[in-house]
Amino acid sequence: MQKIITATGKEYQVEWCGVSTIDFVLRFEVVNSPMTNILTTFMNPIETAKLTHIFDENRAVYTGFTKFKGVDLKPNDAVVVSLMEG
């Protein structure tokens, strides 16, 4: 299982996470969470100042991705969040 943990400790289950080498935007696919919770959390720069991606025993920390770029609702109700460095 993979998850994203925000700066204040909120946890979201994700399918994948990474920074694009084309536009340098951090994107991750959140699953099993209501859109309102996702928007409230990831539009808040305090929450996104530090994001920790955990995949099994691996951990990656992303700092400074505080500019909300948008979300994309997938047919399976997963939500892809896009954040830019602020």
C-alpha positions as CSV (number, residue, x, y, z in Angstrom):
1,M,0.0,0.0,0.0
2,Q,1.2,3.5,-0.8
3,K,0.2,6.7,1.0
4,I,0.8,10.4,1.1
5,I,1.2,12.2,4.4
6,T,0.8,15.9,4.6
7,A,2.8,18.4,6.7
8,T,0.1,18.2,9.4
9,G,-0.1,14.4,9.4
10,K,-3.2,13.8,7.2
11,E,-2.9,10.5,5.3
12,Y,-4.3,9.5,2.0
13,Q,-4.0,6.2,0.1
14,V,-2.4,6.6,-3.3
15,E,-1.8,4.4,-6.3
16,W,1.3,6.3,-7.6
17,C,3.2,9.5,-7.0
18,G,6.0,11.4,-8.8
19,V,7.3,14.6,-10.3
20,S,7.0,14.9,-14.0
21,T,10.2,15.4,-15.9
22,I,8.3,17.4,-18.6
23,D,6.6,20.1,-16.5
24,F,8.1,19.4,-13.0
25,V,4.6,19.1,-11.5
26,L,4.1,16.7,-8.6
27,R,1.2,14.4,-9.3
28,F,-0.4,11.6,-7.3
29,E,-3.5,9.5,-7.6
30,V,-5.6,9.5,-4.5
31,V,-8.1,6.6,-4.0
32,N,-10.8,6.0,-1.5
33,S,-11.3,9.6,-0.4
34,P,-14.1,12.1,-1.0
35,M,-13.3,14.9,-3.5
36,T,-14.2,17.6,-0.8
37,N,-11.5,16.2,1.6
38,I,-8.9,16.1,-1.2
39,L,-9.6,19.6,-2.3
40,T,-9.7,21.0,1.2
41,T,-6.4,19.4,2.0
42,F,-4.3,19.9,-1.2
43,M,-5.5,23.4,-1.9
44,N,-4.0,24.4,1.5
45,P,-0.3,25.4,1.2
46,I,0.3,24.6,4.9
47,E,-0.7,21.0,4.2
48,T,1.4,20.7,1.1
49,A,4.6,22.4,2.3
50,K,5.9,18.9,3.0
51,L,4.5,15.8,1.5
52,T,5.8,12.3,2.3
53,H,5.2,9.5,-0.1
54,I,5.5,6.0,1.5
55,F,5.7,2.9,-0.7
56,D,6.4,-0.2,1.3
57,E,9.6,0.6,3.2
58,N,10.6,3.4,0.8
59,R,10.0,7.0,1.6
60,A,10.3,10.2,-0.5
61,V,9.8,13.7,0.8
62,Y,8.6,16.5,-1.4
63,T,8.9,20.1,-0.1
64,G,7.7,23.3,-1.6
65,F,4.9,22.0,-3.8
66,T,2.5,24.5,-2.4
67,K,0.8,25.8,-5.6
68,F,-2.4,23.9,-6.4
69,K,-2.6,23.3,-10.1
70,G,-5.8,21.2,-10.2
71,V,-7.4,17.7,-10.0
72,D,-8.5,15.2,-12.5
73,L,-11.4,12.9,-11.6
74,K,-10.9,9.4,-13.2
75,P,-13.7,7.1,-14.2
76,N,-12.9,4.8,-11.2
77,D,-13.4,7.8,-8.8
78,A,-9.7,8.1,-8.2
79,V,-8.5,11.7,-8.1
80,V,-5.1,12.8,-9.6
81,V,-3.8,15.9,-7.7
82,S,-1.3,18.2,-9.4
83,L,0.9,20.6,-7.4
84,M,3.6,23.0,-8.5
85,E,6.5,24.4,-6.6
86,G,5.4,27.7,-5.0
